[in-house]
Amino acid sequence: MPKLLVGNWKMNGLQAGVSIAAQIAAAAPKAADKEVTLAICPPATSLAAMSIAVAGTGLATGGQDCHAKPSGAHTGDISAEMLKDAGASYVIIGHSERRADHHESNAMVRAKAEAALRAGLIPIICVGETRVQREAGEAEAVVIGQLSGSIPASLGASDGDAAGIVLAYEPVWAIGTGLVASPPEVESMHQAIHAFMAKSFGPTGAATPILYGGSVNGDNAGSLLKLNHVGGALVGGASLTVDGFLKILNAIA
Ligand code: PGA
């Protein structure tokens, strides 16, 4: 099964970080042999330079958020069309840090994901429960609720076409904490997400890639990425260095 390995650099890295991406890009042919697609989502300030530096290497780039509108009076915001223009192929949408820091609702996440599709980008739509929700036994209901509210309406059951989107299951308690969801926890959540996607969008929904994210590193990636229903990883901290990122690639069988 092809896999997608995405680095989410968050608010880290100046323009000099482009050289890290160029070094990671050198491993793209090896990744292609393993049927792994590599992508890095740098801060918006580095996106254009990075996209130029890695053009034609097989390493894709992406944004970390976009506005729902294509242009207009929205000081400080960046549209999906602008990310595309800067060379992006992907955009992370609805990351839990944005849902928390910027009060992004499911409806906002859906509008942004629709904007990404409109601009020709692949949205990576993030969902995940908090520790309190998991302990209350609500993890699956929370995640399915987020998905029902966040997936673009255009991917309705009528056209049955969920191709062109990627989902990321990122338990909030596992992000940046060093705590990783256990393989059985990951597999059962990904299975539940695929069941929901199959019910809502047919066979294409069932085939939508689901990345796992939350403290993924070279030591745990091997056991997580071989699980059924896991289509790759969304990696924060460990994607910031060449070594950290390539160790994850090497761990993928
Ligand atoms: P982490 O971040 O790998 O540092 O836990 C993952 C993410 O937030 O996408």
Boltz pocket constraint, residues with backbone or C-beta under 6 A from the ligand:
constraints:
  - pocket:
      binder: B
      contacts: [[A, 8], [A, 170], [A, 174], [A, 175], [A, 176], [A, 177], [A, 178], [A, 213], [A, 214], [A, 215], [A, 216], [A, 234], [A, 235], [A, 236], [A, 237], [A, 238]]
      max_distance: 6.0
